[in-house]
Amino acid sequence: MKKENIEIVEKPYLKGSWYGKDALKLIPKKFFGMLGIVLLYFLGGLLLNLGSLFGTILPMTCLVVVVAVYQFNKGQDHGASDVAFGEILYGQQEQGKSIVPSDRERCYHPFKGFFVALLAALPFVVVAAVYAFMAKKAYYTLGTLPSFMDGMMQQDEFAGALNYYVQREPLAALDVLRVIVRGMCMPLISVMTQLGDNAVLVAERLTPLFLLIAPLCYGFGYFSGPSVRTKINTGIKIGVEKKLKKQRKERRKRQRSNTPERLI
């Protein structure tokens, strides 16, 4: 069977701005989207931690991959939509119609997705970067003494020695940052916790890069918008050609059925 050559359909489109008003209006929406992602990381990191190294790596990796793929697909949809809008404006421009500047800004620009997603994620990344710079290995205090030793604490000969075990350091800004950043990057921290304190310290210093995974996936998805739109246009053309071919076949079939038989 002869394989049909598929002609790729690439339509021209107007190029927009990467920092236009439409991009700036989208940043708050993406900020709350990023907030939802870190909340998902936090809850997923707590609920999917199975207590072993393999049992933690597998679900945490799946969680991060699902978020990354979702963001990539959202970016593709946004990019393809802006390309389609640019195709419409290009047709209007070819007809001699004037293009409103705000409409031109809305058209596709390869860096718009990165600008929107990274700016929306900037507050989270900055907090993580500050903590990554200040991070150090965590040490834990010995805790409290049992209640039956309260009487000994009141005796001068024992109080000085026992007081060492109940000393607590005040809550510092670094401790607050540690809780916030670990919560935002719970999948990464959950895995590294299985490998020891040194691994956790390395993970804490990598938290800014971890938080960039989702916005970068959105940016790369948006960047691929023209190729997605090309596939859509090609698919539309293939569908139209198949429909026309079917209609021609049915027309010929009707013509044959309506032709009277010749008598010999």
Residue pairs with C-beta under 8 A, 6 or more apart in sequence:
6 234
6 238
7 234
7 237
8 230
8 234
9 230
9 233
9 234
9 236
9 237
10 230
10 233
11 87
11 90
11 229
11 233
12 87
12 90
13 83
13 84
13 86
13 87
13 89
13 90
13 107
13 108
13 226
13 229
14 86
14 89
14 90
14 93
14 99
14 104
14 107
15 86
15 107
15 108
15 109
16 82
16 86
16 104
16 105
16 106
16 107
16 108
16 109
16 112
17 23
17 104
17 105
17 109
17 112
18 109
18 110
18 111
18 112
18 114
18 115
19 112
19 115
20 102
20 105
20 106
20 112
21 102
21 105
22 102
22 105
22 106
23 105
23 112
23 115
23 116
26 116
27 116
27 119
27 120
28 120
29 120
30 116
30 117
30 119
30 120
30 121
30 215
30 218
31 120
31 121
31 123
33 120
34 120
34 121
34 124
34 214
34 215
37 67
37 71
37 214
38 124
38 183
38 184
38 211
40 63
40 67
41 63
41 67
41 183
41 184
41 185
41 186
41 187
42 183
42 184
42 186
44 59
44 60
44 63
44 186
44 187
45 60
45 63
45 186
45 187
45 189
45 190
46 186
48 56
48 59
48 60
48 63
48 190
49 56
49 59
49 60
49 190
50 56
50 59
52 194
53 191
53 194
53 195
56 190
56 191
56 194
57 191
60 187
60 188
60 190
60 191
61 187
63 187
64 187
64 213
67 213
67 214
68 213
68 214
68 217
69 217
71 117
71 214
71 215
71 217
71 218
71 221
72 217
72 218
72 220
72 221
73 221
74 218
74 221
75 113
75 117
75 217
75 218
75 219
75 220
75 221
75 222
75 223
75 224
75 225
76 221
76 222
76 224
76 225
76 228
77 221
78 113
78 221
78 222
78 225
79 108
79 113
79 221
79 222
79 223
79 224
79 225
79 226
79 228
79 229
80 225
80 228
80 229
80 232
81 225
82 106
82 107
82 108
82 109
82 112
82 222
82 225
83 107
83 108
83 225
83 226
83 228
83 229
84 229
84 232
85 103
85 106
85 107
85 108
86 107
86 108
87 229
89 99
89 103
89 104
89 107
92 99
93 99
108 225
108 226
110 222
110 223
111 219
111 223
112 222
113 218
113 219
113 220
113 221
113 222
113 223
113 225
114 215
114 216
114 219
114 222
114 223
116 218
116 222
117 214
117 215
117 216
117 218
117 219
117 222
118 212
118 215
118 216
118 219
120 215
121 211
121 212
121 214
121 215
124 184
124 211
125 208
125 211
125 212
127 177
127 180
127 181
127 184
128 181
128 184
128 185
128 207
128 208
128 210
128 211
129 208
130 177
131 174
131 177
131 178
131 180
131 181
131 204
131 207
132 181
132 204
132 205
132 206
132 207
132 208
134 174
134 177
135 178
135 201
135 204
135 205
136 174
136 201
137 197
137 198
137 200
137 201
138 178
138 197
138 200
141 167
141 168
141 169
142 164
142 165
142 166
143 165
144 165
144 166
145 153
145 162
145 165
145 166
149 162
152 158
152 159
152 162
153 159
153 162
153 163
178 204
181 204
181 207
182 189
182 204
184 207
184 211
185 203
185 207
185 210
185 211
188 203
188 206
188 207
188 210
189 200
189 203
189 204
191 203
192 199
192 200
192 202
192 203
193 199
193 200
203 210
